[in-house]
Amino acid sequence: MKYIYRKNIDDTINACTQTLNYNHRHIGNDIGWHQHLGSHKVGIVATAMALLYYQMVSEECPEKQENLEFLIKKKY
């Protein structure tokens, strides 16, 4: 039987958070993430998913308000 240890979960969350922090982008007037991390684009779905991730794991989101404003701007 395999066990899942809290430390493994915490390590995975930390690794994912570091990856998202590293791949947060400012491209022109757009700010956020793209589905292909590291690309020179910003997408609305990837940005929304990243914001949800930070909320779910109770981590500080880089430039949260600016990311939300990007999504609102793309709504219209």
Backbone bond lengths (Angstrom), bond angles and torsions (degrees), N, CA, C in turn:
res aa  C-N    CA-C-N  psi(-1)  N-CA   C-N-CA  omega(-1)  CA-C   N-CA-C  phi
1 M - - - 1.448 - - 1.532 108.54 -
2 K 1.320 115.17 136.53 1.460 120.10 177.97 1.525 109.18 -94.59
3 Y 1.312 114.70 147.93 1.451 121.16 178.24 1.523 109.43 -118.64
4 I 1.304 115.82 147.62 1.454 121.47 173.39 1.526 106.52 -105.85
5 Y 1.305 115.40 122.35 1.453 120.65 -178.48 1.523 110.36 -100.02
6 R 1.313 115.68 144.29 1.469 121.68 -178.54 1.519 111.20 -55.56
7 K 1.311 118.22 -39.18 1.459 121.43 -179.60 1.523 110.54 -62.31
8 N 1.327 117.86 -39.20 1.466 120.46 177.63 1.529 111.25 -64.01
9 I 1.313 116.03 -40.28 1.464 120.40 177.88 1.525 109.79 -64.25
10 D 1.332 116.56 -47.56 1.464 120.78 179.19 1.525 111.29 -60.45
11 D 1.321 117.26 -42.15 1.466 121.10 178.96 1.528 111.11 -62.72
12 T 1.326 117.06 -40.21 1.462 121.29 178.74 1.521 111.09 -66.85
13 I 1.320 117.31 -43.50 1.467 121.12 177.14 1.516 110.15 -60.87
14 N 1.327 117.44 -44.67 1.470 120.89 179.34 1.528 111.51 -62.21
15 A 1.316 117.42 -41.65 1.466 121.15 179.07 1.530 110.60 -64.42
16 C 1.332 116.97 -42.68 1.468 120.40 178.76 1.524 111.34 -65.07
17 T 1.319 116.53 -41.58 1.463 120.74 179.15 1.525 110.68 -63.31
18 Q 1.327 117.26 -43.45 1.465 120.47 178.05 1.526 111.14 -62.19
19 T 1.323 116.93 -40.30 1.464 120.67 178.87 1.527 110.56 -63.42
20 L 1.320 117.31 -45.29 1.459 120.02 178.42 1.526 111.09 -64.80
21 N 1.324 117.78 -43.04 1.462 120.62 178.55 1.527 110.53 -58.56
22 Y 1.319 116.85 -42.95 1.461 121.86 -178.41 1.529 112.08 -67.21
23 N 1.314 117.56 -31.48 1.463 122.16 -174.81 1.522 114.23 -99.14
24 H 1.324 117.36 10.98 1.469 121.04 175.54 1.525 107.86 -70.52
25 R 1.331 117.35 130.17 1.461 121.77 -170.53 1.527 113.49 -122.06
26 H 1.325 113.94 147.95 1.458 124.59 166.78 1.525 105.69 -116.58
27 I 1.312 117.64 108.86 1.456 122.24 179.63 1.527 106.81 -123.36
28 G 1.309 116.77 107.24 1.467 119.83 -174.60 1.515 109.45 59.93
29 N 1.324 116.59 -125.00 1.473 121.35 177.44 1.522 112.50 -92.93
30 D 1.315 117.06 2.70 1.463 121.27 -178.37 1.522 110.53 -94.76
31 I 1.312 115.23 145.64 1.465 120.59 -179.99 1.522 108.51 -141.55
32 G 1.328 116.07 132.01 1.459 120.12 179.11 1.507 111.62 150.34
33 W 1.335 116.29 -141.63 1.457 123.03 -175.09 1.524 109.83 -129.46
34 H 1.308 116.10 164.25 1.458 122.70 173.90 1.521 107.69 -125.42
35 Q 1.330 116.98 155.18 1.462 120.27 -178.18 1.526 112.42 -59.89
36 H 1.317 117.33 -29.28 1.463 121.33 175.33 1.524 106.91 -99.72
37 L 1.326 115.55 91.96 1.456 120.01 -175.51 1.515 110.22 -53.09
38 G 1.317 115.63 135.66 1.453 121.27 -179.84 1.514 113.57 94.41
39 S 1.337 117.75 -8.35 1.459 119.43 179.82 1.532 109.34 -75.31
40 H 1.303 115.47 169.09 1.461 120.37 -179.23 1.519 110.40 -100.27
41 K 1.313 115.10 47.09 1.456 122.85 176.71 1.516 107.74 -136.85
42 V 1.321 115.38 163.04 1.456 121.71 172.45 1.519 106.25 -128.74
43 G 1.318 116.88 130.74 1.454 121.22 -178.46 1.515 112.22 -115.83
44 I 1.312 115.16 151.41 1.464 118.92 -178.14 1.530 111.92 -73.94
45 V 1.319 117.55 -39.31 1.467 119.90 -178.53 1.532 110.21 -68.76
46 A 1.319 116.73 -47.18 1.469 120.30 -179.81 1.528 110.80 -62.43
47 T 1.328 117.01 -38.98 1.466 120.37 178.74 1.521 110.66 -65.83
48 A 1.319 116.79 -43.85 1.469 120.09 178.25 1.529 110.93 -62.98
49 M 1.322 116.65 -41.32 1.468 119.98 179.65 1.527 111.30 -66.03
50 A 1.320 117.50 -38.83 1.465 120.60 178.30 1.527 110.24 -64.70
51 L 1.326 116.86 -42.47 1.465 119.78 177.76 1.526 111.09 -60.68
52 L 1.325 116.55 -41.46 1.467 120.29 177.28 1.526 111.11 -64.60
53 Y 1.322 116.60 -39.60 1.465 120.58 178.37 1.531 109.99 -58.41
54 Y 1.330 117.01 -51.41 1.469 119.89 -178.84 1.522 110.95 -59.14
55 Q 1.314 116.96 -38.55 1.457 120.11 178.47 1.528 110.67 -65.92
56 M 1.320 116.85 -43.98 1.469 120.79 -176.79 1.521 112.94 -65.22
57 V 1.333 117.26 -35.12 1.466 119.74 -177.49 1.530 111.82 -98.34
58 S 1.330 116.38 5.77 1.467 122.70 178.50 1.529 112.02 54.89
59 E 1.318 115.42 45.04 1.466 121.41 176.38 1.523 108.69 -108.60
60 E 1.320 115.82 155.49 1.462 121.69 178.39 1.523 109.92 -74.12
61 C 1.309 116.61 123.88 1.459 122.43 179.61 1.530 109.44 -87.77
62 P 1.336 117.42 130.19 1.468 118.20 177.82 1.528 110.73 -66.24
63 E 1.318 115.57 128.18 1.464 122.42 175.73 1.531 112.47 50.41
64 K 1.315 114.72 49.08 1.463 121.13 -175.94 1.527 112.49 -54.18
65 Q 1.312 117.32 -47.92 1.466 120.60 -177.12 1.528 111.23 -62.89
66 E 1.323 117.30 -40.04 1.460 120.89 179.32 1.536 111.02 -65.73
67 N 1.335 116.37 -37.71 1.463 120.64 176.18 1.525 110.56 -63.21
68 L 1.322 116.61 -43.49 1.465 120.68 178.56 1.525 111.13 -63.71
69 E 1.334 116.79 -40.66 1.460 120.58 178.82 1.533 110.61 -64.10
70 F 1.333 117.55 -37.25 1.460 121.18 175.80 1.529 109.98 -59.38
71 L 1.329 116.99 -46.38 1.465 120.50 -179.93 1.523 111.89 -63.73
72 I 1.316 116.32 -41.72 1.473 120.67 178.87 1.530 109.97 -63.36
73 K 1.335 116.52 -42.45 1.463 121.12 179.46 1.531 111.06 -60.81
74 K 1.326 116.70 -38.65 1.464 120.77 -178.93 1.524 113.30 -75.11
75 K 1.314 115.86 -14.54 1.462 120.94 -179.71 1.520 111.58 -66.14
76 Y 1.318 117.48 -30.90 1.471 121.19 -174.41 1.486 112.57 -98.88
